Amino acid sequence: MYRILTEEKNVEQVKAALVGLGLDFTLYRARGSWHGQEENSLAIELDNISRNLAESTARAIKSINEQEAVLLQEFPVISKLI
């Protein structure tokens, strides 16, 4: 599973990009900090995708939000739809 952490802005464009890439996702709104400055944040979870696709998705979100960086986390999990 991958998680992308980004600033909460351009949310509709971010969601449209995720849908456009054919990704299923879970989006959480949160409160975070970047360089000591508090901000509203988004946590986007993606499962059953390649690292390459996760990285290109993070780059797309970084571009949409015109950010210096977004955080991409990788978690080893086993997922099963029931």
C-alpha positions in Angstrom: 0.0 0.0 0.0 1.2 3.5 -0.7 0.2 6.8 1.0 0.7 10.2 -0.5 0.7 13.2 2.0 0.2 16.6 0.4 -1.2 20.0 1.2 -5.0 20.2 1.1 -5.5 22.3 -2.0 -6.9 21.7 -5.5 -8.7 18.7 -4.0 -11.1 18.3 -7.0 -8.2 18.4 -9.4 -6.3 15.9 -7.3 -9.3 13.5 -7.2 -9.8 14.0 -11.0 -6.2 13.0 -11.6 -6.6 9.9 -9.4 -9.7 8.9 -11.3 -8.1 9.7 -14.6 -5.3 7.3 -13.8 -7.9 4.6 -13.1 -6.9 4.4 -9.4 -9.1 3.4 -6.5 -8.2 5.5 -3.4 -9.1 6.5 0.1 -8.7 10.2 0.9 -8.3 11.5 4.5 -8.3 15.2 5.5 -5.8 15.9 8.2 -3.7 18.6 9.9 0.0 18.5 9.3 3.2 20.6 9.3 5.8 21.5 6.7 8.9 23.3 7.8 7.3 24.1 11.1 4.3 25.7 9.5 0.9 24.1 10.2 -1.4 23.4 7.2 -4.4 21.4 6.2 -3.3 18.2 4.6 -4.6 15.3 2.5 -3.5 11.6 3.0 -4.3 9.5 -0.1 -4.0 5.8 0.2 -3.6 3.6 -2.8 -3.5 -0.2 -2.9 -2.6 -2.9 -5.4 -0.5 -0.6 -7.6 3.1 -0.7 -8.6 5.8 1.5 -7.1 6.3 3.1 -10.4 2.6 4.1 -10.7 2.6 5.4 -7.0 5.7 7.6 -7.8 4.2 9.0 -11.0 0.9 9.7 -9.1 2.8 11.5 -6.4 4.7 13.6 -9.0 1.4 14.5 -10.7 -0.1 15.7 -7.3 3.1 17.6 -6.6 2.7 19.4 -9.9 -1.1 20.1 -9.5 -0.4 21.6 -6.1 2.8 23.4 -7.2 4.6 22.0 -4.2 8.3 21.7 -3.4 7.7 18.0 -2.4 5.0 15.6 -1.4 5.6 12.6 0.9 5.2 9.1 -0.6 5.1 6.3 2.0 5.2 2.5 1.2 3.7 0.0 3.6 4.0 -3.8 3.2 0.4 -5.0 3.6 -1.8 -7.8 2.3 -5.2 -6.7 1.2 -8.2 -8.9 0.6 -11.7 -7.8 -0.5 -14.4 -9.7 1.3 
